[in-house]
């Protein structure tokens, strides 16, 4: 998976102790963030598929014992179709959520302050205390900042200059 790095096309404004990086959202950014979400939940998705197969087999077998083979096959197929809809919804959900959160053409920004990382759009923002960051997960399109309370803030890589990324990774407390 190729990383989408900070490429210098974002607008960088440096003040005394604050760095603000901004950019206009494009389709590649929202798709990349959605793919990051899918990759992060891949284990859960595999578990859901395994649960679907197991439950359809068990229910199909039970129905076959109770009402005959044709009913058992029908029940198993019905359960599999239901699970297929659930899995399809889980695959599509990140794309819908990121497209709603970051509409194409809207401005997205990140501010790096000595005590906080603030990310936002024209309509919403999120702030996370830098002293509380315990883990920084690097994904293909984003950095995920995780606090000691389990709160997660996602910062797109295109808004993270390399020196700030190194700072955040270095500051994470084990």
N, C-alpha and C positions, 0 to 999 in steps of 0.2 A: 504494500500500500504506500503510495507516494504521499509525502507530507506536503501540505500547503503551508509554506513558510511566509514570514513577513517578507514582502518583496519590494518595499520601498515606495510603492504607489499609494500607500495610505498617507494621510496628512499627519505630521508629527509636530506638536507644539510643546515646547519646553519652557516651563516657568521656573521660579526659584527652586521649589522642591516637588513640583508636579509635572508629570509628562502625560500629555493627552494625545491619543492616537485615534483618528476617525477615518471613516471610509463609507462609501455607499454600498449597500447590500446588493450582491448579484446572485443569480440562480446557483452558481457553483458553490457559493458559501453555504446556502441553506441545504443544498443536497449533501455537501460534505459533512455538515453538522448532523444531519439525519443519519448518514452512514456511520458516523462515529457512535451515535446512540445504538444503532443496530448491532455494531460490533461489540459494544459494551454489554449488551443484553443477549448475546449469542448463546451463552450457557443456559439461560432461562428459556430461550426459544427452543433449544434442543430438548430440554426437560418437558416443555409443553407438548412437543411432537411425540415424545416417548409416552407421555400420559395419554395422549389421544389414541395411540395404537393399542396400548394396554387396556384402556377402558372399553374401546370398541370390541376387542377380542373377548374380554370377560363378559360384557353385556350380551354380545352375540352368542357366546357359548351358553350362557344362562337361559336366554330366550329360546335357543334351539332345544335345550333340555326340557323346557316347560311347554313350548307350543309347536315345536317342529323345526326342521332345518330351514325352510323358506322364511319363516318368521325370524329366526336367528340371523340369517344373512341380511334380511331387511333392517333389523335393529342395528347390526354392525355397520352397515352402509350409512344409515341415518346418523349414527353417532360420529362416524368419520367425517361426514359432510359438515356436521355442526362444528367439529374441531377444526376442519379446514377453514371455515369462516372465521373462527377465533384467531387462528394463526395468520391468515391474510390481514385481518384487522391490526394485529400486532406488527406486521411488516410495514403497513402503510402509515400507521400512527405517527412515527417520528417525522416523516415527510410533511404531514399535515400540520403537526405542532410547530415545526421550525418555519414553515411558510407563513403561518399565522403570526408567530412571534417576530419574525424578521421579513416583512414584505420587501420584495425586490424594489429598489429605488429609494428606500428609506435609509437615513443615516444611522450608522452604528458607531459607537465610540467606547473607548476604555481610558480611564484615568488611573495613573499609578502614583499614589501619594505615599509618604513615609509610613503611614499607619493603615492604609486601606487600598484595596483595588476596587474601583467602581466601573461597572460596565452598563451601557444603556443604549436606548434608541430615542427617537423623538417622543415616544409615548410612555416609556417605562425605564427604570434603572434598577440595578442590584449592587449592593456594596458588601464587601467582605473584609473583615479585620485581618491585616497581614500577620499579626502576632498569633492568631488562632489557626493559621494554616498548618496542617500536619502532613499533608500529602499533596503532591502535584503530579497528576497523571497526564502524560503527553499522549495525545491521540493524533490521528492523521490530520485533522483540521482544527483542533482546539487543545487548550490546556484546561484541565479540570482541577480547580482548587478545592480541596476538601478540608473542612475545619475539624477541630476536636469534637464538635457537637454533631458531626456527620453532615453538615450543610455543604452543598456542592454549588460552585459558581463556574460557569463555562465561559471561557474567553477564547474567541477565535484566534488562531495563530497569526492571521494577517494583521491583528491588532497588538501583537506582542513583539516588540523589537528584541533581537537576540540578547542584548545585555540585560534587559528586564526579565526575560525568560530565565536566564542564568541566575539572576537575583532571587526570583521566586522559588526556583528549584533548590537553591542553596539555603534559603530561609526556612524551608519546610522542616518542622520539628518532628523527629521520629517518635 
